[in-house]
Amino acid sequence: MTIQMGILGTGQISSALVTGFCTDDASKQKLHFYLSPRNAQKAAALAQQFPEQVTVCASNQEVLDRAKDWVILALLPRDTQRILQELRFAPEQKIVSLISDHPMQDIARWTGTRAKAIRMVPLPFAAMHIGPIAYCPADAEIRELFAPLGQLIELSDEQALNTILTLTSLMSPFYLLIHHAAEWGKQNGMTDRAAVDYMTSFFEALSVMARQAPNNAAVAALCYDTTEGGLNESAYRYITQQGGYDIWMQALEQVKRRLQK
């Protein structure tokens, strides 16, 4: 039996989910997606790429009327209440909310649904079937459905999920760290391609090593297990003295405060 899944809001993350599902052999055989018309260009591109699995609807209400099983909410936070209160949800429709700024009690109130409701934090690399996908509460159906898209991390409550949301805000700063380091490499004799290839391979290898660590203290030990007086020690001591790591923690705190409002 085909699982009918609707998506309200066709942005970067929901596009990544559709791509991930439709490029997994097992998933694409059992899922059909009904996309909302918001961001018509992305929706049309997905329908063209995956014509057997994707239908673009004329309205948000049509998405709900045709997606009998699951509805993924991927709306902009500022628009969520207005849009949801204008729609008629079926009582049995199960909901997955990707909306960062609204807890599930708000979503339940605005949709009026009494069925299963999940809050989830997928990321763009779900399109490539890699990376973490955090969600709460624990749910066997979600675990089976989303397993092909990455490493599923079940959380006990929304407070833990908000912590995950806060940590995901480091994605853009991380990309810019790679960019600026590669730019420095270019200014000092490397080609653009060589600089990008080196920095991305370098950080990928560092992440692989860090994942082998048994705990966070062991991750820190990788930093300190360097040649005394060497290049690594020189760099991390300078960054520490300049408050470089403090800035990252301060950025996390300001994102956390936004989510607590």
Summary of the structure (lengths in Angstrom):
residues: 261
radius of gyration: 21.2
end to end distance: 42.0
largest distance: 66.1
contacts: 764
relative contact order: 0.09
helix: 58%
strand: 14%
